């Protein structure tokens, strides 16, 4: 019987650091199969993916991933605790034995953090700071553990979600190597760079400089595909914010504390998305939260649509070994496995994912969902 290790990913784009993590995950666990639960066309920080989910799936499978499952929009474009919960549920549903993830500090006592986290209530609130900062300071005071690095924050999210589900997965933290997660420029030394630095180089037409930091298949994708940024969606967003009545904006998910008024005012003033973000930014509202809000506005996302748990498995692609594993587990799956999308499937399961895909399709002119079959890539 084949065993599987799960990885939560965005692969935006797939680079040498991802390849290292994948190889270490298999080496540590002895797993036969790697299952990646990957965000679709919109990402956790409220950004469009640089390339669509099909191109990123192809790159992942070409580099050793065996199965790619799409993380639904209502889990993917969320704060870390909701993002993590959705991803862990899907990895568990795929009968994985392990969950491997990168961490800046892999020896953190996650159970200690879990047992000392605060209740989120009205008293645990300040209007001059983001909730995440208050949360991290509280944990530091209670446990002595500093939880302020991006991968460590997600690692805590995965651990907490796994704990709440009864610990079905064995957790495998992997030491992150190479440049800092938020480093925005490529380093002349080494072969591992942050995804942010790689994207910035691509957007700055410095594609040749990216070559040594990504596998060959990723570099071919970069050379052959147009990259996507928020600038492509700014005219659509600006129109929505300027034209929509305040009462309509107020219904958008996470639109709290009257920020809809600020968004509308700033959309009228700003000529570019970058300017708009700077105008909206406050001490309490981070760039990430603003970008997620903007994504919700584009999709008219409501609380009822976004506060869902994943109840299906959308298969984006698999290798030959992945196909063997899928045949092994198909009768054990507790969630339906979606391999073909038509109007009925969209109506019953994929409304948010379909809307997110249509937005992307408006820019890259490639169908994202209707009648798309999973990629089958031999290895």
C-alpha positions in Angstrom: 0.0 0.0 0.0 1.3 3.4 -0.9 1.7 6.0 1.8 1.3 9.8 1.2 2.7 13.0 2.7 0.7 16.2 2.3 2.1 19.6 1.6 0.2 22.9 1.6 1.3 25.2 -1.2 0.8 28.1 -3.4 3.7 27.4 -5.8 3.7 31.0 -6.9 5.8 30.0 -8.7 7.4 26.6 -7.9 11.1 27.3 -7.1 14.1 25.5 -5.8 13.0 26.0 -2.2 9.8 24.1 -2.9 11.8 21.4 -4.5 14.0 21.1 -1.4 11.0 20.9 0.9 9.4 18.2 -1.3 12.5 16.1 -1.4 13.1 16.4 2.4 9.5 15.5 3.1 9.8 12.3 1.2 13.3 11.6 2.7 12.1 12.2 6.3 8.8 10.3 6.1 9.6 7.6 3.5 6.3 8.4 1.8 5.7 7.0 -1.7 3.4 9.9 -2.7 3.3 13.7 -2.4 -0.1 15.3 -2.3 -0.1 19.1 -2.7 -3.2 21.1 -1.6 -2.6 24.2 -3.6 -4.4 27.6 -3.7 -6.2 28.3 -7.0 -6.0 31.5 -8.9 -6.2 33.8 -5.8 -3.9 33.5 -2.9 -3.8 33.8 0.9 -2.5 37.3 1.0 -5.3 38.6 -1.3 -3.2 38.5 -4.5 -3.8 37.0 -7.9 -1.5 34.1 -8.6 1.3 35.1 -11.0 0.2 32.2 -13.3 -3.0 30.3 -13.4 -3.6 27.1 -11.4 -3.2 24.8 -14.4 0.3 26.1 -15.2 1.3 25.9 -11.6 -0.1 22.4 -11.3 1.9 21.3 -14.3 5.1 22.8 -12.9 4.5 21.0 -9.5 3.9 17.6 -11.0 6.9 18.0 -13.3 9.0 18.4 -10.2 7.9 15.5 -8.1 4.4 16.3 -6.8 2.1 13.3 -7.5 -1.4 14.8 -6.9 -2.6 18.4 -6.8 -5.8 19.3 -5.1 -7.2 22.8 -5.2 -7.8 24.6 -2.0 -11.2 26.3 -2.4 -11.3 30.0 -2.6 -13.3 30.3 0.7 -10.3 28.7 2.5 -7.5 30.0 0.3 -8.1 33.7 0.6 -8.4 33.9 4.3 -6.4 34.7 7.5 -3.9 32.0 8.4 -6.1 30.1 10.9 -8.9 29.6 8.4 -6.5 28.9 5.5 -4.7 26.3 7.6 -7.9 24.6 8.8 -9.2 24.2 5.2 -5.9 22.8 4.0 -5.5 20.3 6.8 -9.1 19.0 6.3 -8.3 18.3 2.6 -5.0 16.6 3.3 -6.7 14.5 5.9 -9.5 13.7 3.4 -6.8 12.5 1.0 -5.8 9.8 3.5 -2.3 11.3 3.9 -0.3 10.0 6.9 2.0 13.1 7.3 1.8 16.8 6.8 5.1 18.4 6.0 5.6 22.2 6.1 8.4 24.7 6.1 9.3 26.6 9.3 11.8 29.2 10.3 12.0 27.6 13.7 10.9 23.9 13.3 11.6 23.1 17.0 8.8 25.3 18.3 6.6 23.7 20.9 3.3 24.0 19.0 1.3 22.1 21.7 2.3 24.7 24.3 1.2 27.5 22.0 -2.1 25.7 21.3 -2.9 25.3 25.0 -2.1 28.9 25.8 -3.8 30.8 22.9 -6.4 33.4 23.9 -10.1 33.4 23.4 -11.0 35.7 20.6 -13.6 38.0 22.1 -14.6 41.7 22.1 -12.3 42.4 25.0 -9.3 41.1 23.1 -9.3 44.0 20.7 -7.5 47.3 19.9 -8.3 49.6 17.0 -4.7 50.8 16.5 -3.1 47.4 15.9 -3.8 44.4 13.7 -5.3 41.4 15.6 -2.4 39.2 14.5 0.1 41.4 16.3 -1.9 41.4 19.5 -2.3 37.6 19.3 1.4 37.1 18.8 2.3 39.4 21.8 -0.2 37.5 24.0 1.5 34.2 23.1 4.9 35.6 23.7 3.9 36.8 27.2 2.2 33.5 28.1 4.8 31.0 26.6 8.0 32.9 25.9 7.7 31.8 22.3 8.0 34.4 19.6 5.7 33.6 16.7 6.3 36.3 14.2 7.8 34.6 11.1 5.5 33.9 8.2 6.1 30.1 7.9 6.1 29.7 11.7 2.7 31.4 11.9 1.3 29.0 9.2 3.0 26.1 11.0 1.1 27.0 14.2 -2.1 27.2 12.1 -1.5 23.7 10.7 -0.7 22.3 14.2 -3.8 23.9 15.7 -6.1 22.6 12.9 -4.6 19.1 13.2 -5.1 19.2 17.0 -8.7 20.3 16.6 -9.4 17.5 14.2 -8.1 14.9 16.6 -4.5 14.9 15.3 -5.0 12.6 12.3 -1.7 13.7 10.7 1.9 13.3 11.9 3.4 16.8 11.6 6.8 17.1 9.9 8.3 20.7 10.2 11.2 21.2 7.8 13.8 23.9 8.4 13.5 26.6 5.8 16.8 27.4 4.1 18.0 30.1 1.7 16.8 33.7 1.7 14.3 35.3 4.0 10.6 34.6 3.2 10.0 38.3 2.6 13.2 39.2 0.8 12.1 41.1 -2.3 15.4 41.0 -4.4 17.3 38.1 -5.8 20.6 37.4 -4.1 23.7 36.9 -6.3 24.7 33.9 -4.1 23.0 30.6 -3.6 20.3 28.8 -5.6 17.2 29.4 -3.3 15.4 32.7 -3.4 12.0 33.8 -2.0 9.0 33.6 -4.2 8.5 37.3 -3.7 12.0 38.1 -5.1 11.4 35.8 -8.1 8.0 37.4 -8.8 9.5 40.9 -8.5 12.3 39.9 -11.0 9.7 38.6 -13.4 7.5 41.7 -13.2 10.6 43.8 -13.7 11.5 42.0 -17.0 14.6 40.4 -15.4 13.5 36.9 -16.4 17.0 35.7 -17.2 18.1 36.3 -13.6 15.4 33.9 -12.3 16.8 30.9 -14.1 19.1 29.6 -11.4 16.5 29.8 -8.7 13.8 27.7 -10.3 13.6 24.2 -11.9 13.8 24.0 -15.7 10.0 23.4 -16.1 9.2 26.5 -14.1 11.6 28.6 -16.1 9.9 27.3 -19.3 6.6 28.4 -17.9 7.9 31.8 -17.0 9.2 32.3 -20.5 6.0 31.1 -22.2 3.3 32.7 -20.0 2.2 36.2 -19.3 2.5 37.1 -15.6 -0.5 38.5 -13.7 -0.6 41.2 -11.1 -3.2 43.3 -9.2 -2.7 46.0 -11.8 -4.6 43.8 -14.3 -7.6 43.9 -12.0 -7.4 47.5 -10.8 -9.9 49.0 -13.4 -12.5 46.4 -12.4 -11.9 46.9 -8.7 -12.0 50.7 -9.0 -15.3 50.6 -10.9 -16.8 48.3 -8.3 -15.8 50.5 -5.4 -16.8 53.8 -7.0 -20.2 52.6 -8.4 -21.4 50.2 -5.6 -23.6 51.8 -3.0 -22.3 51.8 0.5 -25.1 49.5 1.6 -23.9 46.9 -1.0 -20.3 47.2 0.1 -21.3 46.7 3.7 -22.5 43.2 2.9 -19.0 42.1 1.7 -17.3 39.6 3.9 -14.9 41.2 6.5 -16.1 44.7 5.6 -16.2 46.0 9.2 -15.7 49.2 11.2 -16.9 51.4 8.3 -13.8 50.7 6.1 -16.2 50.6 3.1 -16.3 54.4 3.2 -12.5 54.7 3.2 -12.3 52.2 0.3 -14.7 54.2 -1.8 -13.0 57.6 -1.1 -9.6 56.2 -1.9 -10.7 54.5 -5.1 -12.0 57.8 -6.4 -8.7 59.5 -5.6 -6.2 56.8 -6.7 -5.0 56.2 -10.3 -3.1 53.0 -9.6 -3.6 50.0 -7.3 -0.3 50.8 -5.5 -1.5 54.3 -4.7 -4.9 53.0 -3.6 -3.2 50.6 -1.1 -1.1 53.4 0.4 -4.1 55.6 0.8 -6.2 52.9 2.5 -3.4 51.6 4.8 -3.7 52.3 8.5 -2.0 50.9 11.6 -4.9 48.5 12.1 -5.4 47.5 8.5 -2.4 45.7 7.0 -1.8 45.6 3.2 -2.7 41.9 3.3 -6.1 42.5 4.9 -6.8 45.3 2.4 -5.9 43.1 -0.5 -8.1 40.3 0.7 -11.0 42.8 1.1 -10.5 43.9 -2.5 -10.6 40.3 -3.7 -13.9 39.8 -1.8 -15.3 43.0 -3.4 -14.4 41.7 -6.9 -16.3 38.5 -6.2 -19.1 40.1 -4.2 -18.2 37.5 -1.5 -20.5 37.4 1.5 -20.0 35.9 5.0 -22.4 33.0 4.1 -20.2 32.1 1.1 -16.8 32.5 2.9 -17.4 30.8 6.2 -17.5 27.3 4.9 -15.4 24.1 5.4 -14.1 22.3 2.3 -16.7 19.6 1.4 -15.2 18.4 -1.9 -11.8 17.5 -3.5 -11.1 19.3 -6.7 -8.4 17.3 -8.6 -6.2 19.5 -10.8 -3.6 17.0 -11.8 -1.7 13.8 -11.1 1.3 11.7 -12.1 1.3 8.0 -13.0 2.2 7.2 -9.4 -0.5 9.6 -8.2 -3.0 7.7 -10.4 -2.1 4.5 -8.6 -2.7 6.1 -5.2 -6.0 7.6 -6.3 -7.2 4.1 -7.3 -6.0 2.9 -3.9 -8.0 5.4 -1.9 -11.0 6.1 -4.2 -13.4 3.9 -2.2 -12.2 5.3 1.1 -12.7 9.0 0.3 -15.2 10.8 2.6 -15.5 13.8 0.2 -16.6 13.7 -3.4 -13.7 13.9 -5.9 -14.4 16.4 -8.7 -12.6 15.6 -12.0 -14.9 17.4 -14.5 -16.7 20.8 -14.2 -20.0 21.6 -15.8 -22.9 23.9 -14.9 -24.3 21.4 -12.4 -21.0 21.0 -10.6 -20.5 24.8 -10.4 -24.0 25.2 -9.1 -23.6 22.5 -6.4 -20.0 22.9 -5.4 -17.8 25.4 -7.1 -19.6 28.8 -7.2 -16.8 30.7 -5.5 -14.0 28.9 -7.4 -15.8 29.4 -10.7 -16.2 33.1 -10.1 -12.5 33.4 -9.1 -11.5 31.5 -12.2 -13.7 33.7 -14.5 -12.0 36.8 -13.1 -8.6 35.3 -14.0 -9.9 34.1 -17.4 -10.8 37.7 -18.2 -7.1 38.6 -18.1 -5.3 35.5 -19.5 -8.1 34.3 -21.9 -7.8 30.7 -20.8 -10.7 28.7 -19.5 -10.2 27.9 -15.8 -13.0 25.5 -14.9 -15.7 24.6 -17.5 -14.9 21.2 -19.1 -11.3 21.2 -17.8 -10.0 17.7 -16.9 -7.2 17.0 -14.5 -3.7 17.1 -16.0 -2.1 13.7 -16.3 1.7 13.9 -16.5 3.9 10.8 -16.8 7.0 10.4 -14.8 
